[in-house]
Each structure stands twice: as structure tokens, then as C-alpha cells.
Amino acid sequence: MGFGQRMKDWFTGLFGGEYITKKGVDRQLLFIFFCFMLVSLYLVWGLWVEDRMAAINRNEKIIEELKIEYHEKDLKLTGLDQRTRIEKMLVGSGNTSLHAPMDPPKRIVIE
């Protein structure tokens, strides 16, 4: 028997199921299937956990950006509130000579 014939017999025996019955593996098929399912569940669980962790990291970055935006708006509104409060106090005190500047600030250069 040549090498080609032995390879052909080996492939037909492997894919035809002869090796399974010859070695007694057919009695262990349920255990093999159980092990395959455990490995599959382990892989799926790992991928799911990794996906959830990536989503948590993305959400944390978005939350940080929103916090920064909130604080910027809060500071801006606080500044506007103080300006209007001061203007009301000036008008209420009867001092009309003070008012908000009309022109933008200018740089004074001293030589």
C-alpha cells in the first residue's frame, strides 16, 4: 500500500467516523460536547464583558465632557448674574454716573 492510499484511507476514516467508533470516542461524545459548550460560553462571556467595559469607558468620557460644559455654563451664568445684580444696586442707590463700559478695553503702551 502506497503513501497516497494510506492518506486516502486516513481521511476517509477520519471524516467517515470510523476512528470515532474504533477508539471508543462515541461513548464520550456527550462529555466532548459539554466541554465545547463550556469553552464557547467562556469566550462569549469574555467578549461580552469586554464590550460592556468599552461602553463604560466611552460613557465616562462623555460624562466628563458634559461636566466640563456644565461648569463653563455655570460660571458664565454666575458672572452674568453678578453683573445684573451690581447694575441693579447702582440704579437702586441713585448713582447714575456709573455704568457698564461701552467701548472694549484698550491697551496703554508706556514708552
Phi, psi and omega in degrees: 000130182274173181297321180296320179292320178296320178295319179296317178295321180296314179295316180293325177291321181290310183278341178276345178096005181293322181292328179294315181284327181294321182271353179081021181287338181297336177284340183255009184299323179297317178294319178297318178297319178299315178296319178298318179294320178298315178296318179297315179297321178298316179294316180296318179298316179298317179293321180294316180296318179297320178295317178296319180295321177295320178294322178296318179297318178298317181294323178297320178296318179296319179296319178298317178298319179292324177296317179298314179298319179298314181295323177297314180294322179297316178296320180296315180292324178296318177297319179293322179296319179294320181297314181292326178296317180293319179297321178295321179295321179294316180294321181292330181278350179086003179272100183263359181282340178264135178207170179293145181297143179267325181260151177292157181297148180243151179271131178259123181256123179254127181262000000 
